[in-house]
Amino acid sequence: MSSSPPATVDAVVIVPTYNERDSIEEVARRLFAAATEGVDLLVVDDGSPDDTSAAAETAGARVLRLPRNQGKGAALAAGFRASTG
């Protein structure tokens, strides 16, 4: 994972991704712009072979990188586990 969650987290937005290098940075920036204080953004990179994780980190998102592609359901489940401690 990259950056730390906010000190007080009221909600977590989990974004499962796969091969989204070209769009995830803009998506993350828009989510941050729309979010209120206490909202954490966790991008779950589902084993992308491209630079999806790096692009999400550039936008300031926390990133959980899965070692291989497992599908959207597994990526969401991993995000839920990571966000609940």
Backbone hydrogen bonds, N-H to C=O, Kabsch-Sander energy under -0.5 kcal/mol:
donor,donor_aa,acceptor,acceptor_aa,energy
3,S,61,A,-0.5
9,V,7,A,-0.5
10,D,8,T,-0.6
10,D,38,G,-3.4
11,A,38,G,-1.7
13,V,40,D,-3.2
14,I,12,V,-0.7
15,V,13,V,-0.5
15,V,42,L,-2.6
17,T,44,V,-3.0
23,S,20,E,-1.6
24,I,20,E,-2.9
27,V,23,S,-2.3
28,A,24,I,-3.0
29,R,25,E,-2.3
30,R,26,E,-2.3
31,L,27,V,-2.4
32,F,28,A,-2.6
33,A,29,R,-2.1
34,A,30,R,-1.8
35,A,31,L,-1.6
39,V,36,T,-1.3
40,D,11,A,-2.7
40,D,38,G,-0.5
42,L,13,V,-2.9
42,L,40,D,-0.5
43,V,41,L,-0.5
43,V,62,R,-2.9
44,V,15,V,-2.2
44,V,42,L,-0.6
45,D,43,V,-0.7
45,D,64,L,-2.4
46,D,17,T,-3.0
46,D,44,V,-0.8
47,G,45,D,-1.9
55,A,51,D,-2.2
56,A,52,T,-2.2
57,E,53,S,-2.5
58,T,54,A,-2.3
59,A,55,A,-1.3
60,G,57,E,-1.4
61,A,56,A,-2.1
62,R,41,L,-2.0
64,L,43,V,-2.6
65,R,63,V,-0.5
66,L,45,D,-3.1
66,L,64,L,-0.6
75,A,71,G,-2.2
76,L,72,K,-2.7
77,A,73,G,-2.4
78,A,74,A,-2.4
79,G,75,A,-2.1
80,F,76,L,-2.7
81,R,77,A,-2.4
82,A,78,A,-2.5
83,S,79,G,-2.1
84,T,80,F,-1.2
85,G,82,A,-0.5
